[in-house]
Amino acid sequence: MRNTICPVESLEQIEYDCKLCKDQEWILDVETNTAKPCKCREVKRYRRILEASGISQEFQKKTFDNFIAKGRPKIIRQAKETAVEYAKNFENEKSIAFIGTVGCGKTHLGAAIANELMGRGIGVLYVNYRDMINKLKQSVTDEENYNREMHKYKNATVLFIDDLFKGLKDTDIKYIYEVVNYRYFNNKKLIITSERKALEWLDIDEAIGSRIYEMCKGRIVEFEGKGLNYRLTGDKP
């Protein structure tokens, strides 16, 4: 039986998601015999986290193209415009928050921004607020595990916290403060959705609320009014 050698031409036809590292997630330096993580590594790791959570496909379906704003209230149309502009000018932006009424498409817009950024090689870690807090509480008795879990939220290039303060408990404060405080002082960006309005953030905890407000200032989209809940009106976001 003869050994078959794959022609060079066929190797060149292989298509990689990342041409820089050829999907190895590491870039090798032959001269120094060292390797450094490729910029695609963070994006791919966060996508694996999404897949493990069981929401990856649904999350990746949420784009600006399928967020229907036409014919809906003015605030919905303005919110989409703000989200698109934020994603387009991301490098010059700070953080962004979508707050207020249930069912107006806050998570969809946050996910659309995240998907747009990840498509450009910018890592976005999505976390549901309640899940994040519960994971931190469960690991608090194991210092190594706790530090590893906290490190994810502190150091993600962009952290998308969905439903901030949902089901808030008094014992949550120290955990969310540690995350927000670190990101505030290290100029790390947040994408936030919350049913709680900006003034309520201050009532919950002034240190946390004022930091988030400053981080998102100029990019706080507040949904308020009737007819915004697409689950009741039958509109799709």
N, C-alpha and C positions, 0 to 999 in steps of 0.2 A: 504494500500500500504506500503510495507516494505522499510525502508531506506537501501540503499546499501552502504556498506563500501568498499572503494577502498583498495585492498590488498596492503601491504607494498611493495611486490615484484614489483608491477606495477609502484609504485612511483619511485622506484630505477632505473627503465628502462627509465625514462625521460632523454632525451639528451639536454644539455644546450650548447649554444655557449660559455658561460663562466662558467666553473665549480666553479670558485672562489666565484662569487656572485649569481650564478644561474639566470643570466640575469636580476637581479634587478638593476644593475649598482651601487649599494651601498653595503658596507660590514658593517654588524651590530656587535657591541661589546656589548654583553649582560651584561657584568660586569659593564661597565661604562654607559650603556644605550645611546651610541652615535653611529653615523654612519659616515663612510668616503667613498668618491667616489672610486669605483673600477677602476683599470687601464684600463678596457674595456670601461669605460664611454666616454672618449674623442673620441675613435675610432668610437663608435656607433653614437655619436653626429655629427661627421664629415660626416659619411655616410648618416645621415638624411639630412644634408645640401645638399649633392650631389643629393639625391633623390628629394629634393624640387626644385633644379635647373633644373631637367629634364635630367641630363646627367649621372646619377648613373650607369645604366646598361652598357652604352657604355664605361664609365671610367673603370669599373671593368673588362671589357673584355680585357683590355690592359695588357698583361703579357710579361715576357721575352720569354716564350715558343712560343707565336704567333708573336713575332717580328722577321721577316725573314731577316737575314743578309747574309746567304749563297748566293754566286753568285753576291752580290752587291759590290760596291766599298769598298776599304780597310778601309776608314774612318768610314763607317757604321758598319763594323765588329768590329773595335776597339771601337767604341762608345758603342756598346752592351756589350762588354767585360768590359769596364769601369763601366757601369751602374750596371752590375751583381756584380762586385767586390765591388762597393760602398755599395750596399744593404747588401752584405754578411758581410762586415766589418763596418757596419754603426756606431756602438758604438764608434769606434776609428776614425771616419771621421769627417770632418767639413761640408761645404756646397758643392753643385755641380751645374754646369750650362751647358746647352746644347744650343749652339748659332750658328747663321748663316743661311744658305740657307733654304728657305721655302720648306716644304714637304719632309723632310729627316727623319722624325720620332722622332723629339725632344720631342713632347708631349707624344708620346707613351712610350718612355724610361722613362720620368719623372713619368708617371702614373704607369708603371711597378714597379718602385722603390717604389712608394707610396703604391701600393697594396701589395707588398712583406712586407713592414714595418707594414702596418695595420694588415696583417695576423699574425704578431708577437706581436700585442697589442701595437704598437707604433702609436700615433695619427698623422695623416697628414691632414692638412687643405688645400684643393685645391681652388685656386681663379684665375679667369681670371683677368689680370692686369687692363683692362679697366673697368670691373665690380666693382672691388675693389675701384678704384679711384672714380668712379661715386657714389658709396654708401657713401663714406666718404664725398664727396662734398655735397651730398643731406642732410646729417645729421649735417653739420657743424653749423647750426643755433640752433641746439638743443644739448646743452652741454652733457646732460646725454646720449642721443642716440649716439652722436659722440664718447664719451668715451667708450661706450659699443662696438661699431663697431670697433674702433681702438684696443681695448683690445684683440679682437679675433685674429687680425693679428700680434700683438706684442707677444702674449703669447702662440700661438699654439706650441706644441712640435716641429713640423716640418711644415713650411709654403711653399707650392708649388705655386709659382707665374708663371702662364703660359702667354707667350707673353709679357714679361716685356718691358715697354716703347712703346708698340704698340699704335699708335695714340696719341703720346706724345703731351701734351700741357704745356705751361709755368707754368700754375697754378697747375700742377701735383706735381711739385718738393717738395713742403713743406710736402705733404702727404706721398709720398714714402720715403722721408728722415726720417720722424718720425718713420716709420715702420722699415726701414733698420738700422737706428742708434740704436734703442732700441735693436734689435736682435743682432747687432754687439757687443754691450757692455755687453750683457747678454748671449753670447755664444749659441744663439739659431740658429738652422740650417735652411737653405733655399734649396729648389730645384727650379731651375730657367730655363725657356726656353725663348729665345729671338732671334729675327732676327738681333738685334744690336750686333756688335762685341765688345769685351772687351775695345778696345781703344775708341770706341764711347761712352761707359759709362762715361769715363772721360770728354769727350767733353760736354755731357749732363749736368753733375754736378760732379765736382771732388770729393766732399765729399761723395756723394752716390757711385759713380763709384769705388773709391779707397777702400771703405769699402767692397763692394760686391766682388771686385777682391781679396782682402785679405781673405775674408771668403771662397771663392771658389778656391783659389790658389792650383794648383796641380790637380784639378778636373774640369777644364774648357775644355769642348769638343767643338771644333770649326769645323763646317761643311763648307767646301769651295771647290768649283770645279763644274764641269759639271756632269750631269747624276745622281744627288742626289735626285731630286724631284720625288718621286714615283708616284705622281699624273700625271706626264707627261710620265714617263717611263713605267707605268703599273705595276710596282713592288708593292707588299704590304709590309709595314714595319713590 
